[in-house]
Amino acid sequence: MTKRLISDNSAPLSTALLLAAGRGERMRPLTDAMPKPLLPVRGQPLMQWAMQGLQRGGVERLVINTAWLGEQIPQHFGEVFESAGLAPMHLHYSQEGVDFGGALETAGGIVRALPQLADVFWVAAGDVFAPDFVFAPEAFERFTASPQLAHIWLVPNPEHNLGGDFGLSAEGLALNLPKLAVATTADAPVVATAAAGQEVPRYTFSTIALYKRAFFEAAWCPIPAGNPEGVKAPLAAMLRAAMDNGAVSASLFSGAWTDVGTPERLAQLNAA
């Protein structure tokens, strides 16, 4: 049974979820004996870069979901993550591999971890390298006070995703744009939308986001809180449904960002 760490009678704690449950098939054979988030990048485990960023942002409790070779992650990091000059960050684990025999995909994993998270929380990915991203308390407070249920960070499209994922309106809302014809520009690929008759920029979802618990309780989330049955579900369809209801805001992040999905990308990072 999943234990809820946030008491209804206690002050809310700053919490986050770090996604670290994937198999990393494209990274084989590197991931045959080690989970991808533990692969070394510039002298430390890949996931530790996100952990340090979250800690600098004031996160007090970090939940890490695990599956493939998941026992190695708590063995490496234990229950407390410490960095010089920063408050200790307490670590908790959502062990999807132990509980269900495998990863629950992004939405399934987040809903499984909900009982361990506050009503507003960060989500980041343990296989994404974004060392300069700032998990700013000010962004957290703005989102908390907003009517939106999710806020996502978009990045310029990398070579492996030139078509992008979502649009961004002038008002700061994420857009569920139909993908029609892609034309590459100097800044970002664009997609011509039939309705508007004009080119609208599309960007890639960085995986970094802020969510409210209510996002996972809305009509577009069919999974019961805590995901007791271990339902496997991706996040993209839920995000698109929420965007169609104006419930997702977005920002553009232009700093260093790499989805470390192949051995070549890992080697490029370590060669820099």
C-alpha positions as a Markdown table, in Angstrom:
| # | Residue | x | y | z |
|---|---|---|---|---|
| 1 | Met | 0.0 | 0.0 | 0.0 |
| 2 | Thr | 1.3 | 3.5 | -0.9 |
| 3 | Lys | 1.8 | 5.7 | 2.2 |
| 4 | Arg | 0.7 | 9.3 | 2.1 |
| 5 | Leu | 3.6 | 11.5 | 3.3 |
| 6 | Ile | 1.7 | 14.8 | 3.3 |
| 7 | Ser | -0.6 | 15.0 | 6.3 |
| 8 | Asp | -3.9 | 17.0 | 5.8 |
| 9 | Asn | -3.1 | 18.7 | 9.2 |
| 10 | Ser | 0.5 | 19.7 | 8.4 |
| 11 | Ala | 2.0 | 22.6 | 6.5 |
| 12 | Pro | 2.4 | 21.7 | 2.9 |
| 13 | Leu | 5.9 | 20.6 | 2.0 |
| 14 | Ser | 7.7 | 21.4 | -1.3 |
| 15 | Thr | 7.7 | 18.1 | -3.1 |
| 16 | Ala | 8.7 | 16.8 | -6.5 |
| 17 | Leu | 8.6 | 13.6 | -8.5 |
| 18 | Leu | 11.7 | 12.4 | -10.5 |
| 19 | Leu | 10.8 | 9.9 | -13.3 |
| 20 | Ala | 13.4 | 7.1 | -13.3 |
| 21 | Ala | 11.5 | 3.9 | -14.1 |
| 22 | Gly | 12.1 | 3.4 | -17.8 |
| 23 | Arg | 13.9 | 0.5 | -19.4 |
| 24 | Gly | 16.1 | 2.6 | -21.7 |
| 25 | Glu | 15.9 | 0.1 | -24.6 |
| 26 | Arg | 17.7 | 2.5 | -27.0 |
| 27 | Met | 20.6 | 2.8 | -24.6 |
| 28 | Arg | 21.4 | -0.9 | -24.6 |
| 29 | Pro | 23.9 | -2.5 | -23.8 |
| 30 | Leu | 24.7 | 0.4 | -21.4 |
| 31 | Thr | 21.4 | -0.2 | -19.6 |
| 32 | Asp | 21.6 | -4.0 | -19.4 |
| 33 | Ala | 23.3 | -3.7 | -16.0 |
| 34 | Met | 22.5 | -0.2 | -14.9 |
| 35 | Pro | 19.3 | 2.0 | -15.0 |
| 36 | Lys | 19.6 | 4.8 | -17.4 |
| 37 | Pro | 19.3 | 7.6 | -14.8 |
| 38 | Leu | 22.4 | 6.3 | -13.1 |
| 39 | Leu | 24.6 | 6.4 | -16.2 |
| 40 | Pro | 27.5 | 8.9 | -15.6 |
| 41 | Val | 27.3 | 12.3 | -17.1 |
| 42 | Arg | 30.3 | 14.6 | -16.5 |
| 43 | Gly | 31.3 | 12.9 | -13.3 |
| 44 | Gln | 28.0 | 12.1 | -11.6 |
| 45 | Pro | 24.8 | 10.1 | -12.3 |
| 46 | Leu | 22.6 | 11.7 | -14.9 |
| 47 | Met | 19.6 | 11.9 | -12.6 |
| 48 | Gln | 21.7 | 13.8 | -10.0 |
| 49 | Trp | 21.8 | 16.9 | -12.2 |
| 50 | Ala | 18.0 | 17.2 | -11.8 |
| 51 | Met | 18.1 | 16.3 | -8.1 |
| 52 | Gln | 20.6 | 19.2 | -7.5 |
| 53 | Gly | 18.4 | 21.6 | -9.4 |
| 54 | Leu | 15.3 | 20.6 | -7.4 |
| 55 | Gln | 17.2 | 20.9 | -4.2 |
| 56 | Arg | 18.4 | 24.4 | -5.1 |
| 57 | Gly | 14.8 | 25.3 | -5.8 |
| 58 | Gly | 13.8 | 24.4 | -2.2 |
| 59 | Val | 12.3 | 21.0 | -2.7 |
| 60 | Glu | 12.2 | 19.2 | 0.6 |
| 61 | Arg | 10.9 | 15.8 | -0.3 |
| 62 | Leu | 11.7 | 14.1 | -3.6 |
| 63 | Val | 9.8 | 11.0 | -4.7 |
| 64 | Ile | 11.7 | 8.8 | -7.3 |
| 65 | Asn | 9.8 | 6.2 | -9.2 |
| 66 | Thr | 11.7 | 3.1 | -10.1 |
| 67 | Ala | 11.2 | -0.1 | -12.1 |
| 68 | Trp | 14.1 | -1.5 | -14.3 |
| 69 | Leu | 17.0 | -2.4 | -12.0 |
| 70 | Gly | 15.2 | -0.1 | -9.6 |
| 71 | Glu | 16.9 | -1.4 | -6.5 |
| 72 | Gln | 20.1 | 0.3 | -7.6 |
| 73 | Ile | 18.8 | 3.8 | -7.2 |
| 74 | Pro | 17.9 | 3.7 | -3.5 |
| 75 | Gln | 21.1 | 1.7 | -2.9 |
| 76 | His | 23.0 | 4.6 | -4.5 |
| 77 | Phe | 21.2 | 7.6 | -3.0 |
| 78 | Gly | 19.7 | 6.3 | 0.2 |
| 79 | Glu | 17.0 | 8.3 | 2.1 |
| 80 | Val | 18.7 | 11.8 | 2.2 |
| 81 | Phe | 20.4 | 13.8 | -0.5 |
| 82 | Glu | 22.8 | 16.3 | 0.7 |
| 83 | Ser | 24.7 | 19.1 | -1.1 |
| 84 | Ala | 27.0 | 21.7 | 0.5 |
| 85 | Gly | 25.2 | 24.8 | 1.6 |
| 86 | Leu | 21.7 | 23.5 | 0.9 |
| 87 | Ala | 19.1 | 21.9 | 3.2 |
| 88 | Pro | 19.0 | 18.1 | 3.0 |
| 89 | Met | 16.4 | 16.7 | 0.6 |
| 90 | His | 14.5 | 13.6 | 1.9 |
| 91 | Leu | 14.1 | 10.9 | -0.7 |
| 92 | His | 11.2 | 8.5 | -1.0 |
| 93 | Tyr | 10.6 | 5.8 | -3.7 |
| 94 | Ser | 7.6 | 4.7 | -5.7 |
| 95 | Gln | 8.7 | 1.1 | -6.6 |
| 96 | Glu | 6.7 | 0.2 | -9.7 |
| 97 | Gly | 8.9 | -2.7 | -10.5 |
| 98 | Val | 8.4 | -4.2 | -7.1 |
| 99 | Asp | 4.7 | -3.5 | -6.9 |
| 100 | Phe | 3.7 | -4.3 | -10.5 |
| 101 | Gly | 6.6 | -6.0 | -12.3 |
| 102 | Gly | 7.4 | -3.0 | -14.5 |
| 103 | Ala | 7.1 | 0.7 | -15.3 |
| 104 | Leu | 3.6 | 2.3 | -15.4 |
| 105 | Glu | 4.5 | 4.9 | -18.1 |
| 106 | Thr | 4.4 | 8.6 | -17.2 |
| 107 | Ala | 0.8 | 9.2 | -16.3 |
| 108 | Gly | 0.5 | 5.9 | -14.5 |
| 109 | Gly | 3.6 | 6.6 | -12.6 |
| 110 | Ile | 2.6 | 10.1 | -11.5 |
| 111 | Val | -0.8 | 8.9 | -10.3 |
| 112 | Arg | 0.8 | 6.0 | -8.4 |
| 113 | Ala | 3.0 | 8.5 | -6.6 |
| 114 | Leu | 0.2 | 11.1 | -5.9 |
| 115 | Pro | -0.3 | 10.0 | -2.2 |
| 116 | Gln | 3.4 | 11.0 | -1.6 |
| 117 | Leu | 3.1 | 14.4 | -3.2 |
| 118 | Ala | 1.7 | 17.8 | -2.2 |
| 119 | Asp | -1.2 | 19.4 | -3.9 |
| 120 | Val | 1.2 | 21.3 | -6.2 |
| 121 | Phe | 4.4 | 19.6 | -7.2 |
| 122 | Trp | 7.3 | 19.6 | -9.7 |
| 123 | Val | 7.9 | 16.7 | -12.1 |
| 124 | Ala | 11.3 | 16.2 | -13.9 |
| 125 | Ala | 12.9 | 13.3 | -15.7 |
| 126 | Gly | 15.9 | 11.4 | -14.6 |
| 127 | Asp | 17.1 | 10.9 | -18.1 |
| 128 | Val | 17.1 | 14.5 | -19.2 |
| 129 | Phe | 20.2 | 16.8 | -18.9 |
| 130 | Ala | 19.2 | 20.4 | -18.2 |
| 131 | Pro | 21.8 | 21.6 | -15.7 |
| 132 | Asp | 20.9 | 25.3 | -16.0 |
| 133 | Phe | 17.1 | 25.0 | -15.5 |
| 134 | Val | 16.0 | 26.9 | -12.4 |
| 135 | Phe | 13.2 | 25.3 | -10.4 |
| 136 | Ala | 12.2 | 28.7 | -9.2 |
| 137 | Pro | 10.0 | 29.2 | -6.1 |
| 138 | Glu | 8.6 | 32.2 | -7.9 |
| 139 | Ala | 7.4 | 30.0 | -10.8 |
| 140 | Phe | 5.9 | 27.6 | -8.3 |
| 141 | Glu | 4.0 | 30.5 | -6.5 |
| 142 | Arg | 2.7 | 32.0 | -9.8 |
| 143 | Phe | 1.4 | 28.6 | -10.9 |
| 144 | Thr | -0.2 | 27.9 | -7.6 |
| 145 | Ala | -2.1 | 31.2 | -7.8 |
| 146 | Ser | -3.2 | 30.6 | -11.4 |
| 147 | Pro | -6.3 | 28.9 | -12.7 |
| 148 | Gln | -4.3 | 26.4 | -14.7 |
| 149 | Leu | -3.8 | 22.8 | -13.6 |
| 150 | Ala | -0.5 | 22.2 | -15.3 |
| 151 | His | 2.5 | 24.3 | -16.4 |
| 152 | Ile | 5.0 | 22.8 | -18.8 |
| 153 | Trp | 8.3 | 24.0 | -20.1 |
| 154 | Leu | 9.0 | 23.7 | -23.8 |
| 155 | Val | 12.3 | 23.7 | -25.6 |
| 156 | Pro | 13.5 | 24.4 | -29.2 |
| 157 | Asn | 13.1 | 21.2 | -31.2 |
| 158 | Pro | 16.1 | 18.9 | -31.2 |
| 159 | Glu | 17.1 | 17.0 | -34.3 |
| 160 | His | 15.3 | 13.8 | -33.2 |
| 161 | Asn | 12.0 | 15.7 | -32.8 |
| 162 | Leu | 11.9 | 18.4 | -35.5 |
| 163 | Gly | 8.1 | 18.3 | -35.7 |
| 164 | Gly | 7.8 | 19.4 | -32.1 |
| 165 | Asp | 5.0 | 18.5 | -29.6 |
| 166 | Phe | 2.9 | 21.6 | -28.7 |
| 167 | Gly | 2.4 | 25.2 | -29.5 |
| 168 | Leu | 2.6 | 28.2 | -27.3 |
| 169 | Ser | 0.1 | 31.1 | -27.4 |
| 170 | Ala | 0.9 | 34.8 | -26.9 |
| 171 | Glu | -1.1 | 34.5 | -23.7 |
| 172 | Gly | 1.2 | 31.7 | -22.4 |
| 173 | Leu | -1.1 | 28.8 | -22.9 |
| 174 | Ala | 0.1 | 25.4 | -24.3 |
| 175 | Leu | -1.6 | 24.6 | -27.6 |
| 176 | Asn | -2.7 | 21.2 | -28.9 |
| 177 | Leu | -1.9 | 21.9 | -32.5 |
| 178 | Pro | -2.7 | 19.4 | -35.3 |
| 179 | Lys | 0.5 | 18.3 | -37.0 |
| 180 | Leu | 0.2 | 18.8 | -40.8 |
| 181 | Ala | 3.2 | 19.9 | -42.8 |
| 182 | Val | 6.6 | 20.7 | -41.2 |
| 183 | Ala | 8.9 | 23.3 | -42.6 |
| 184 | Thr | 12.2 | 24.0 | -40.8 |
| 185 | Thr | 13.3 | 27.5 | -40.0 |
| 186 | Ala | 16.4 | 28.9 | -38.3 |
| 187 | Asp | 14.7 | 29.0 | -34.9 |
| 188 | Ala | 12.1 | 26.2 | -34.8 |
| 189 | Pro | 10.1 | 24.0 | -37.1 |
| 190 | Val | 6.7 | 25.3 | -37.8 |
| 191 | Val | 3.4 | 23.7 | -38.7 |
| 192 | Ala | 0.8 | 25.3 | -41.0 |
| 193 | Thr | -2.6 | 25.0 | -39.3 |
| 194 | Ala | -5.6 | 24.7 | -41.6 |
| 195 | Ala | -7.9 | 26.7 | -39.3 |
| 196 | Ala | -5.6 | 29.8 | -39.1 |
| 197 | Gly | -4.0 | 29.5 | -42.5 |
| 198 | Gln | -0.7 | 30.5 | -41.0 |
| 199 | Glu | 2.5 | 29.0 | -39.6 |
| 200 | Val | 2.5 | 28.4 | -35.9 |
| 201 | Pro | 5.7 | 27.5 | -34.0 |
| 202 | Arg | 5.8 | 24.1 | -32.4 |
| 203 | Tyr | 8.2 | 23.2 | -29.6 |
| 204 | Thr | 9.3 | 20.0 | -27.7 |
| 205 | Phe | 8.0 | 19.2 | -24.3 |
| 206 | Ser | 11.0 | 19.2 | -22.0 |
| 207 | Thr | 9.3 | 16.8 | -19.4 |
| 208 | Ile | 9.8 | 19.5 | -16.8 |
| 209 | Ala | 6.5 | 20.6 | -15.4 |
| 210 | Leu | 4.4 | 21.8 | -12.4 |
| 211 | Tyr | 1.1 | 20.0 | -11.7 |
| 212 | Lys | -1.8 | 20.4 | -9.4 |
| 213 | Arg | -3.4 | 17.3 | -7.9 |
| 214 | Ala | -6.6 | 18.3 | -9.6 |
| 215 | Phe | -5.0 | 17.7 | -13.0 |
| 216 | Phe | -5.0 | 14.0 | -12.2 |
| 217 | Glu | -8.6 | 14.1 | -10.8 |
| 218 | Ala | -10.2 | 15.7 | -13.9 |
| 219 | Ala | -12.2 | 13.9 | -16.5 |
| 220 | Trp | -9.3 | 13.3 | -18.8 |
| 221 | Cys | -7.6 | 11.1 | -16.1 |
| 222 | Pro | -9.3 | 7.7 | -15.9 |
| 223 | Ile | -6.9 | 6.3 | -13.3 |
| 224 | Pro | -8.0 | 6.2 | -9.6 |
| 225 | Ala | -5.7 | 8.1 | -7.2 |
| 226 | Gly | -2.7 | 6.0 | -6.2 |
| 227 | Asn | -3.2 | 3.8 | -9.2 |
| 228 | Pro | -3.8 | 0.7 | -7.0 |
| 229 | Glu | -4.2 | -1.6 | -10.1 |
| 230 | Gly | -1.0 | -0.5 | -11.7 |
| 231 | Val | -2.6 | 0.9 | -14.9 |
| 232 | Lys | 0.0 | 1.8 | -17.5 |
| 233 | Ala | -0.8 | 5.1 | -19.2 |
| 234 | Pro | 1.1 | 7.8 | -21.1 |
| 235 | Leu | 0.8 | 11.5 | -20.3 |
| 236 | Ala | 0.5 | 13.1 | -23.8 |
| 237 | Ala | -3.2 | 12.4 | -24.3 |
| 238 | Met | -4.1 | 13.8 | -20.9 |
| 239 | Leu | -2.1 | 16.9 | -21.6 |
| 240 | Arg | -3.8 | 17.4 | -25.0 |
| 241 | Ala | -7.2 | 17.1 | -23.5 |
| 242 | Ala | -6.3 | 19.6 | -20.8 |
| 243 | Met | -4.9 | 22.0 | -23.4 |
| 244 | Asp | -8.2 | 21.8 | -25.3 |
| 245 | Asn | -9.8 | 23.0 | -22.0 |
| 246 | Gly | -7.3 | 25.9 | -21.5 |
| 247 | Ala | -5.9 | 24.2 | -18.4 |
| 248 | Val | -2.2 | 24.1 | -19.4 |
| 249 | Ser | 0.1 | 27.1 | -19.4 |
| 250 | Ala | 3.7 | 26.9 | -20.7 |
| 251 | Ser | 7.0 | 28.7 | -20.8 |
| 252 | Leu | 9.9 | 28.4 | -23.3 |
| 253 | Phe | 13.3 | 27.3 | -21.9 |
| 254 | Ser | 16.2 | 28.1 | -24.2 |
| 255 | Gly | 19.1 | 26.7 | -22.0 |
| 256 | Ala | 21.1 | 23.5 | -22.5 |
| 257 | Trp | 18.7 | 20.6 | -22.7 |
| 258 | Thr | 19.3 | 17.0 | -23.9 |
| 259 | Asp | 17.0 | 14.0 | -23.8 |
| 260 | Val | 19.7 | 11.4 | -23.2 |
| 261 | Gly | 18.0 | 8.7 | -25.3 |
| 262 | Thr | 20.9 | 7.1 | -27.2 |
| 263 | Pro | 24.5 | 6.2 | -26.5 |
| 264 | Glu | 25.6 | 8.8 | -29.0 |
| 265 | Arg | 23.9 | 11.6 | -27.1 |
| 266 | Leu | 25.4 | 10.4 | -23.9 |
| 267 | Ala | 28.9 | 10.3 | -25.5 |
| 268 | Gln | 28.4 | 13.9 | -26.9 |
| 269 | Leu | 27.6 | 15.2 | -23.4 |
| 270 | Asn | 30.6 | 13.5 | -21.8 |
| 271 | Ala | 32.9 | 14.8 | -24.6 |
| 272 | Ala | 31.9 | 18.4 | -24.1 |
